Amino acid sequence: MNRICFFDIKEQELSKYTVEVQGNNYKIKEQQEFPLSDSYYLPADAVSENMETVYLSLPLSSLNFRVLDLPFSDKERVREVLPFELDGMILGGAEGVIFDAVTIGRTENTYQILAVYIEKNRLRDILAKLSVHRIDPVCITSLELRHALMGFSLSKLVPPVFINNEERITLAVEEMKKPTVNLRRDEFSYTRDVVKTRKSLKVTAVLVIMILLILAADILFRILSSRQEIAFLRNEIRKSYLEIFPGERTIVNELHQLKSHIKELKGKEDVFIGVKPLNVLSELAQVEREGARFNEVTIDRENITLRGEAGSLSTVQQLQEKLKKYFDEVAISDSKASVQGKMLFTITAKERKV
C-alpha cells in the first residue's frame, strides 16, 4: 500500500490530503487546513515524516496562460514547438519559463492549445522552500486549472476561484491518477527516483562483481585441484603401466600404448587361447575303432577333423556312431576307396562343451 501527500495551495491557505493508494483505489485518510503566507513557506505542523511521494497543486494566480492555434495536438510535438511560439509573447522570452500544454478545442484544421507556464525563478523559489522540509514533489499541477477546463472559457482562468473542499478532494484524486499538466520539466525534473535507481544499480553492480569474483575464485580453485588430481592420476597410470610392461623404456602416451598392446594380443589370441588337445586325444583313445585307424588328427578352436582308413564304409559309419558319445556334430564329410581296397574317410566333429 502506497501513501501520498497532496499539497493543495490556495489563496492564503494550504490543504493537505493524506491518501492511501491500493491498486486503483485512492482513499483519503486525513485532511488538514493551514494558513499560508504569500511567500509559500509551509507551516511546520504541515510537515510529517514518510512523505516520499508528494504532489503539489498551485493556484491559478501563480500561473500564466497563452492560447495558440496549432495544426496538431500531440503533447510531445506541442512541447517541442512551444518555445518558438511563446518566445515573442513572453517578456524576457521563453528561456525564462517552464511550460506545459493542454488541448482545449478544435476547429476544422487546427487545435486550440492552452500553454500553461510559470517563471523559472518563482518555481525555483517554491522548490527551495519545500526542500527545507525535505519535500520533493513528483508532480506540480493545478486543481484549479483542471476545474477551469471543465466547460472551458478564458474567464475561468481569472482569479479568484471558488471550489468547495469536497470537489477539490475529487479533483486531487483525478490529478494523482492523471495530471492535467506537470511543471516539473527540463532542469526542474523530478530526479529522486532516478538517483535512487542509480544507487540501487551501483549497489547491484558491486554485488554482481563480488559474486563474479567469488565464482571466479571457486572456478580457479577447482581448476587447480583438478590439475593436481589429473597429475596424480597420470602418475598412478604410469606406475601401473610399468608394472604390466616393466621392460618398456619409451613411454609417450600410456593409454594409446596400452591399446596398441591389447590389439597386438588380440592378434595372437589363437596362440594364447588354444584348444585342449590332450582331452581330445584321451577321448579318441576310448573309442573302439574295429580295424579303423586315424592317420591325421587336426584340432582347432572350431572343429576337430579326423582323417583315416577303415575296412569298409559300414565300419566308418559305426565309428561315426561311437564318436557321437564323446563329441558333438559328428559327420562323415568325405569317404572313398583306395587302391589297396581300403576306405579312406574324413570325419568332422566339435568338442563337447561341459
C-alpha positions in Angstrom: 0.0 0.0 0.0 1.4 3.4 -1.1 0.9 6.7 0.8 0.7 10.0 -1.0 0.7 13.6 0.4 -1.1 16.1 -1.8 -0.5 19.8 -1.0 -3.2 22.0 -2.4 -2.1 25.6 -2.3 -4.9 28.2 -2.4 -5.0 31.9 -1.8 -3.7 32.4 1.7 -4.5 28.8 2.6 -3.0 25.3 2.3 -4.9 22.0 2.3 -3.0 18.7 2.9 -4.6 15.5 1.8 -3.1 12.2 3.0 -4.1 9.5 0.6 -3.7 5.7 0.7 -3.4 4.0 -2.7 -4.1 0.3 -3.2 -4.3 -0.6 -6.9 -6.7 1.9 -8.5 -8.4 2.7 -5.2 -7.5 6.2 -3.7 -8.7 6.7 -0.1 -8.4 10.0 1.7 -7.1 9.1 5.2 -6.6 12.6 6.5 -7.4 16.2 5.5 -5.9 19.3 7.2 -6.1 23.0 6.6 -3.3 25.5 7.3 -2.9 29.3 6.9 -0.3 30.2 4.3 1.6 33.4 3.6 2.2 34.9 0.2 5.8 33.6 0.3 4.6 29.9 0.2 6.5 29.0 3.4 4.9 25.7 4.6 3.8 25.8 8.3 5.9 23.4 10.4 2.9 21.4 11.5 2.0 20.7 7.9 5.2 18.6 7.5 5.2 15.0 8.6 7.5 12.0 8.3 7.3 9.4 5.5 6.4 12.0 2.8 8.4 10.4 0.0 5.5 10.8 -2.6 4.3 14.3 -2.8 2.0 16.1 -5.3 1.8 19.9 -5.3 -1.1 22.0 -6.7 -0.5 25.6 -7.5 -3.3 28.2 -7.7 -4.2 29.9 -11.0 -2.7 33.1 -9.6 0.8 31.5 -9.7 0.5 30.5 -13.4 0.3 32.2 -16.8 -1.5 31.2 -19.9 -1.5 31.7 -23.6 -3.9 30.3 -26.2 -2.3 29.1 -29.5 -3.6 27.6 -32.7 -1.6 24.6 -33.9 -2.2 22.0 -36.7 -1.6 19.1 -34.3 -2.4 18.1 -30.7 0.2 15.5 -29.8 1.7 16.7 -26.5 5.3 15.9 -27.3 5.2 17.8 -30.6 3.4 20.7 -28.9 6.1 20.9 -26.2 8.7 20.9 -29.0 7.2 24.0 -30.8 6.0 25.9 -27.7 9.4 27.6 -27.0 9.3 29.1 -30.6 5.6 30.0 -30.4 5.9 31.6 -27.0 9.2 33.3 -27.4 7.7 36.5 -28.8 4.7 36.5 -26.5 6.5 36.4 -23.1 8.5 39.2 -21.6 12.1 38.0 -21.5 11.5 35.2 -23.9 10.6 31.5 -23.5 14.0 30.8 -21.9 12.8 32.1 -18.5 9.8 29.9 -18.1 8.8 26.3 -17.6 5.7 25.3 -19.5 3.3 22.5 -20.4 0.2 22.4 -22.6 -3.4 21.3 -22.8 -5.7 20.9 -25.8 -8.9 22.9 -25.2 -10.6 22.8 -28.5 -10.5 22.1 -32.2 -11.6 23.9 -35.4 -11.7 22.5 -38.9 -8.0 22.4 -39.5 -6.4 23.5 -36.2 -6.3 22.7 -32.5 -6.6 25.2 -29.7 -3.7 24.7 -27.3 -3.6 26.3 -23.9 0.0 26.9 -22.9 0.5 26.9 -19.1 3.7 28.3 -17.8 5.5 29.7 -14.7 8.6 31.7 -14.3 11.7 29.6 -13.6 12.8 31.9 -10.7 9.4 31.6 -9.0 9.3 27.8 -9.4 12.9 27.5 -8.2 11.9 29.6 -5.1 8.9 27.3 -4.3 11.0 24.1 -4.6 13.8 25.6 -2.4 11.2 26.4 0.3 9.9 22.8 0.1 13.4 21.3 0.1 14.0 22.9 3.5 11.4 20.3 4.8 12.9 17.6 2.6 9.9 17.7 0.3 10.5 17.0 -3.3 7.1 16.8 -5.2 7.0 14.2 -8.1 4.4 16.4 -9.9 3.5 20.1 -9.9 0.0 20.7 -11.3 -3.1 22.7 -10.6 -6.5 21.6 -9.3 -8.0 25.0 -10.2 -6.8 24.6 -13.8 -8.4 21.2 -14.0 -11.6 22.7 -12.7 -11.4 25.5 -15.3 -11.0 23.1 -18.1 -14.5 21.7 -17.4 -16.7 23.8 -19.7 -13.6 25.9 -20.5 -13.7 29.6 -21.1 -11.0 32.2 -20.6 -12.9 33.9 -17.8 -12.4 30.8 -15.7 -8.7 31.4 -15.6 -9.1 34.7 -13.8 -8.7 34.5 -10.0 -10.2 34.3 -7.5 -11.5 30.7 -8.0 -14.1 29.2 -5.6 -14.2 25.4 -5.3 -15.6 23.6 -2.3 -13.5 21.2 -0.3 -15.3 18.1 -1.4 -14.8 18.9 -5.1 -11.2 19.8 -4.5 -10.6 16.3 -3.0 -12.2 14.7 -6.1 -10.0 16.8 -8.4 -6.9 15.9 -6.3 -7.6 12.2 -6.8 -8.1 12.7 -10.5 -4.8 14.7 -10.7 -2.9 11.9 -8.9 -4.3 9.4 -11.4 -3.6 11.6 -14.5 -2.2 15.1 -14.0 -3.6 17.8 -16.3 -0.1 19.4 -16.5 3.2 18.8 -14.8 5.6 21.7 -14.5 8.4 19.5 -13.2 10.2 19.6 -16.5 13.6 20.2 -18.0 16.0 21.5 -15.3 13.3 21.1 -12.7 12.5 17.4 -13.5 11.9 15.1 -10.6 15.1 13.0 -10.2 15.0 11.5 -6.8 13.7 8.1 -8.1 16.3 8.2 -10.8 19.1 8.8 -8.2 17.7 6.0 -6.1 17.6 3.7 -9.1 21.2 4.7 -9.9 22.3 4.0 -6.4 20.5 0.7 -6.4 22.1 -0.2 -9.7 25.5 0.7 -8.3 24.9 -1.5 -5.3 23.6 -4.3 -7.5 26.7 -3.9 -9.8 29.1 -4.1 -6.8 27.2 -7.2 -5.6 27.3 -8.8 -9.0 31.1 -8.1 -9.3 31.6 -9.6 -5.9 29.6 -12.7 -6.8 31.6 -13.0 -10.1 34.9 -12.7 -8.2 33.8 -15.4 -5.7 32.7 -17.6 -8.6 35.9 -17.0 -10.5 37.9 -17.8 -7.3 35.9 -21.0 -6.9 36.4 -22.0 -10.5 40.1 -21.2 -10.3 40.4 -23.4 -7.1 38.5 -26.2 -8.8 40.8 -25.9 -11.9 43.9 -26.1 -9.7 42.5 -29.0 -7.7 41.6 -30.8 -11.0 45.0 -30.3 -12.4 46.6 -31.8 -9.2 44.2 -34.7 -9.4 45.0 -35.2 -13.1 48.7 -35.2 -12.4 48.3 -37.7 -9.5 46.2 -40.0 -11.7 48.7 -39.8 -14.6 51.4 -40.7 -12.2 49.4 -43.7 -10.9 48.6 -44.8 -14.5 52.3 -44.7 -15.4 53.2 -46.8 -12.3 50.5 -49.4 -13.2 51.7 -49.4 -16.8 55.3 -50.1 -15.8 54.1 -52.9 -13.5 52.4 -54.5 -16.5 55.2 -53.8 -19.0 58.3 -53.5 -16.9 60.7 -53.9 -19.9 59.3 -51.0 -21.9 61.6 -48.0 -21.9 59.9 -45.3 -24.0 56.5 -44.2 -22.7 54.8 -41.3 -24.5 51.1 -42.0 -24.0 50.2 -44.8 -21.7 46.6 -45.1 -22.9 47.5 -45.3 -26.6 50.3 -47.7 -26.0 48.1 -49.9 -23.8 45.5 -50.0 -26.6 48.3 -51.0 -29.0 49.4 -53.9 -26.8 45.8 -55.1 -26.4 45.4 -55.0 -30.2 48.6 -57.0 -30.6 47.4 -59.6 -28.1 44.1 -59.9 -29.8 46.0 -60.7 -33.0 47.8 -63.6 -31.1 44.6 -64.8 -29.5 44.6 -68.1 -31.3 48.1 -68.7 -30.0 47.4 -67.8 -26.4 43.8 -69.2 -26.3 44.1 -72.6 -28.0 42.3 -75.9 -27.7 43.0 -78.7 -25.3 44.5 -81.5 -27.5 45.2 -83.9 -24.6 41.5 -84.0 -23.7 40.5 -84.7 -27.4 43.2 -87.4 -27.8 42.2 -89.0 -24.5 38.6 -89.3 -25.6 39.7 -90.7 -29.0 41.7 -93.4 -27.2 38.5 -94.6 -25.6 36.7 -95.1 -28.9 36.7 -98.7 -30.3 37.8 -98.4 -33.8 37.4 -102.2 -35.0 40.1 -102.1 -37.6 39.8 -98.4 -38.4 42.7 -96.1 -37.7 43.3 -92.4 -37.7 46.2 -91.2 -39.8 45.7 -87.5 -39.1 44.0 -85.5 -36.3 43.5 -81.8 -36.7 42.3 -79.8 -33.7 41.4 -76.1 -33.8 39.0 -73.9 -31.8 36.1 -74.6 -34.0 36.4 -78.1 -35.3 38.1 -81.5 -35.0 39.0 -83.1 -38.2 39.8 -86.9 -38.3 41.3 -88.5 -41.4 42.0 -92.2 -41.6 41.1 -95.5 -43.2 38.9 -98.5 -42.5 38.0 -101.8 -44.0 34.6 -100.7 -45.3 32.1 -97.9 -45.3 30.0 -99.7 -42.7 33.0 -99.6 -40.4 33.3 -95.9 -40.9 29.6 -95.4 -40.1 30.0 -97.5 -36.9 33.0 -95.3 -36.0 30.8 -92.2 -36.5 28.2 -93.5 -34.1 30.8 -94.3 -31.4 32.3 -90.8 -31.8 29.0 -89.3 -31.0 29.3 -90.5 -27.4 32.3 -88.1 -26.9 31.8 -85.3 -29.4 29.0 -83.1 -31.0 28.0 -82.7 -34.6 29.9 -85.7 -35.8 29.6 -86.1 -39.6 31.3 -88.0 -42.4 32.5 -85.2 -44.7 34.3 -87.5 -47.2 34.8 -91.2 -48.0 36.4 -93.0 -51.0 38.1 -96.3 -51.8 41.8 -96.5 -52.0 44.0 -98.5 -54.5 44.7 -101.1 -51.7 40.9 -101.6 -51.3 40.7 -99.6 -48.1 38.0 -97.0 -47.4 39.6 -93.6 -46.8 37.4 -91.2 -44.7 37.2 -87.7 -43.2 35.1 -87.2 -40.1 34.4 -83.7 -38.6 33.2 -83.1 -35.1 33.1 -80.5 -32.4 34.4 -80.7 -28.8 31.6 -81.2 -26.4 31.2 -78.3 -24.1 30.9 -79.1 -20.4 
